[in-house]
Amino acid sequence: LDSDQLSHALRNYGTTRLLELDRPNIAYCGKSTRAASALVAAEGALDGLLAPAGLGECLHSLREEEVVQYWDMGKCERHRIEIKLPPAIASLPQGSDLMVTFSTGSVATMAYNWFMALGRAGVGEGVFIGALDKTMIESCERWSLPCVHVEGGSTSAALRECKTENVRACPKQYPKMSILKVGFYRELLLLGFNVFACDADAIFMSDPRPLMRAHPWKLAEVAV
């Protein structure tokens, strides 16, 4: 962490906190290149304490921080995600298992393979894809895939600014996809579903749901 990131990590504490860092010369990498001059001067003493050991290299970028800053999608209404579940999904009782992935049109074939593999594994109910852009929605219609449009207002609008086929090639827009993904899963959890959050390039050889109902997995709130 640099100084800006460290301040951001502590922003929710209303009182003074003492931090104990293991190997601080690695955990803290010095003043942020974006810090104001007053902050740079104030942190000079800390740098002096750690400098003899040699500070770590600051590797994190603003692009990564942009994702981290959306720590609670519910804190700001303009960051909420809108989804309209198909009747077959919406009618499922709370506590039902959903097998879900997300996709932009650039990786539509991955989402198609993911869906087909689940079908071959015997998983049919509660399976659908979050479509993040118009191209993906068109692919869903063409291949008759169970999809829902994930709309995130200004976040979706920013994602549409990427004009290349692969969103990873747009460093400013790529984090927006992560924001939509997290918000998408959050909305499903708020509806009371058990969410199997899958990458589109994951291929299931068998139904994973019985495993998650067995000990010790059934005791977990979150399993990775």
N, C-alpha and C positions, 0 to 999 in steps of 0.2 A: 504494500500500500504506500502511496505517496501521501502528502499532507492533506490534499483535498479529499482523497478517498477515505482517509482515516477520520476526518471530520464528518464525512457523509455517513460512515458506519455508526457514529455515535450520536447522530442528530436527534434520535428519539428519546434520549435521556434528559430529564429535566433537572437532574442534580449532578454533582461532581462524581466522576468515576475514576478509580485508580486501575490502570491496566498493567498487567504483568505479561511481558512478551518473551517467549522462548526465542533465543537467537534473534534479538531485535535488529541486528545489522542485516538480517535477511528478510525479516517481516516488514521492516520499514525502509523505504528506499529514498527518503529525503523530500525536499521541498517540491511541490508541484510546479511544473512549468507554467501552469495557469494561475498560480497564486499571486495575490496582490503584494505589492512591495512591503506593506506593513506586516503581513503574515510571514513573509520571508525573513524579515528582521526578528520577529518574535520567536521564530523557530530555530534561530541560529544556535541557541544554547543546547537544544536537543541534538542538533547535528554535531556539535562539538563533542558531546558525550559518546556518540556512536561512531564518529568518523575514524577513531584509531583502529576499530575492528574492521573498517571498510563497509560502507553501505551497500545494500543489495541494488541490483539494477531494476529500474522501474519498467515493467513490461506491460502493464495494463494500459489500455487505451480508452479514450472517451467512448468509443463505440461499445465496448464491453460494459462500461459504467452505465450507459443509457438503459441497458436491460435491467441491471441491478436496481436502478432507482425506482422501478415499478414494483416495490416490495409488497404493496397491497392494492390490487386492482380496484377495490371498493372505495378507496379514499377519495378518488376524484371521479365524478360522473363521466367526464369526457374520456376516461380510460376504460369504461365499462364496455363489455362485448355484447353484441346483440346476436342471438341465434333463435331460429324458429325450428323446433324439433319436428320431424315427421310424426304423424299420428302413431305409427307402430312403435316409436321410441317413447313419445310423450305418455302413452298409455301404460307403460311398464310401471310396476309399483316401486316405491322407494326401496333401496337396497338391492335393486337389480344390477347385474354386471353389464357394463358397456365396454365393448372393444372399439377403441377410437384411435384414429390417426388424423393427421392434418396434411394438407398438400397445397402447393401452388401448381399452376399448370405446367411449369417447367419440369416437374417430377411426377406428372400424372401417371406415367406407366408404372412407377414404383407403387403408387397407391392402388392401382389396378391389381398388380401382382400380390400386394398385401391382402386385399379383399378376397381374391381367388384362393390364396393359400389358406385363409381361415375357413373358407367354405369346404375345401378338401379335408381340413382337420375336423370338420363336423360342427363348426361354430357358425350359426346363422342368425340367431336372434340377438338384438342389441349391438349390431355391427354397423358403423357408419364412419364417414370421412368429413372432416371440417375443411371446406373449400375456402381458400384464402383470397382467391382472385377470380376474375371473370373467365379466364382461360380454363381454370380448373372446373368451374361450374359447367362450362361447355363440354369438357371431357366427361364429366359425370353423366350429363344427358346423353352423350353419344354412346357411352358404354353401359348405360343403365346402372350406374353405381349409386349406392345410398349415401347421399351427401347433404350437408347443410351449409348454407352460406354463413361465414363468420365475418361479421361487420363490426369494425371498431372505430367508426367515425374518422377523426383526424389521423389516427394511426393507420387505418386502411388507406386513406388518401395519400399519406406519405409513402406507403409501400408501393402504390401505383406509379410513383415517380421513377421507379426503376424500370428502364426500358429494355434491359437485356433479358434473355431467356432464363438465365440462371441468377436468382436473387443474390447468391453469394458474391457475385461480381459487383454488387452495389453496396459498398461498406456502410454508407449512410442509411440505406433502407433495410439492410439485412436484419438489424436488431428489431425492427418493427414486426417482423414475422414472429420473433420470439414473444413479443408482447401479446400479439393476437393469440398465439398458442396457449400461453399461460392463462390468459383471460377466458379462452374457450373451455379449458379444463376446469377452471374455477367455477364457471356457471353450471357445469354439469354436476360438480360436487355439491353446490348449493341446492340443487334439486334433489339431492339425496341418493344419487347413484354411486355405485362402486365403479371407478373409472380405471380401465386398463389403458394407460397413455402410451401409445406405441409409435415408434418411428416408422415412416412409410417403407423403409428398406428392410424392416424386420420380417422374417418369414417364420411362421409357426408350423412345426411338424406335427403337433398334436394340440388338443384343447388344453389351454393352461388353467382354466377355471377350477377344475377339481384339485389341483395342486394348491391353489390359494385358499381353498376351504379346509385344507389339512393342517395339522399342527406342524411347526409353530407359526406358519404363515397366517393362519386365521386370527392370530392375536395381534397382528401388525396393523397400524393405522396407515402406514406408508411402507411399501416394499419396492426395492429396486433390484 
